Amino acid sequence: MAKNKYETNYQKMSIRKTFWKIEKFFVVLIAVFLVIFLSLTAFAIIEYMDASKYVEADIIKVVDTTVVLGNNCTAIVSETSEERAQSIELGLEKKFDVRPNTHDIFADVLKNFNITLESVTIDDFKDGIYFSTLHLSRENEKLKLDSKPSDAIAIALRMGSKIYIKKDLLEKQGQNICK
């Protein structure tokens, strides 16, 4: 029995739809594979803080424009600007100025975008300058941002985040403050 042209066209359209569904499935499968592969690659590239090389700061003080940051009786003592020193003091006291400062705004942005400040690390001292890192996360994403230590400390205090100092940095640059 011969098929009319409508049945033949319908069969062709049905075959095309089936191939389209199969092609679409493979495109989605390849996209998912690429996302997983790139995520794993990015995950492998991200360098995490080696906790064995750091100590938690249990001393955070501000005297005029001098910031004292340390662990036990050893602390890094460094000068900063009057504005940053005041911002660290406000963070220590959990107080706000009449208007929000840059550190308040940065902390609010992090909170409103569900970004966690996991920690701050004080990492290095070169040419008379201290270097620090903000360790941020959101869901499975991680980000490290270079920061001035005074800014990082002020933000960490607002976010309730821990501050760590590299052990060898504290040994080299630290002063005994318990004498």
Long-range contacts (C-beta under 8 A, 24 or more apart in sequence): 39-140, 43-140, 46-142, 46-144, 47-144, 48-142, 49-119, 49-121, 49-133, 49-135, 49-164, 51-164, 53-166, 53-167, 53-168, 54-121, 54-164, 54-165, 54-166, 54-167, 55-164, 55-165, 55-167, 55-170, 56-162, 56-163, 56-164, 57-122, 57-162, 57-163, 57-164, 57-165, 59-177, 60-88, 60-92, 60-153, 60-157, 60-163, 62-88, 62-89, 62-92, 67-149, 67-150, 67-153, 68-177, 69-122, 69-149, 69-153, 69-163, 69-165, 70-165, 70-170, 70-174, 70-177, 71-165, 71-170, 72-178, 73-176, 73-177, 73-178, 74-170, 74-171, 74-174, 74-175, 74-176, 74-177, 75-170, 75-174, 75-175, 75-177, 76-122, 76-130, 76-165, 76-169, 76-170, 76-173, 76-174, 76-175, 77-175, 77-177, 78-130, 78-149, 78-150, 80-150, 81-150, 84-148, 84-150, 84-151, 84-154, 85-150, 87-150, 87-154, 88-150, 88-153, 88-154, 88-157, 90-154, 91-153, 91-154, 91-156, 91-157, 91-158, 92-157, 102-151, 103-151, 103-154, 103-155, 103-158, 104-158, 106-155, 107-155, 107-158, 107-159, 110-136, 110-155, 110-159, 111-159, 113-138, 114-138, 114-139, 116-159, 117-155, 117-156, 117-159, 117-161, 118-161, 119-156, 119-161, 119-162, 119-163, 119-164, 120-147, 120-152, 120-153, 120-155, 120-156, 120-161, 120-162, 120-163, 120-164, 121-163, 121-164, 121-165, 121-166, 122-149, 122-152, 122-163, 122-164, 122-165, 122-166, 122-169, 123-166, 123-169, 124-166, 124-169, 125-169, 125-172, 125-173
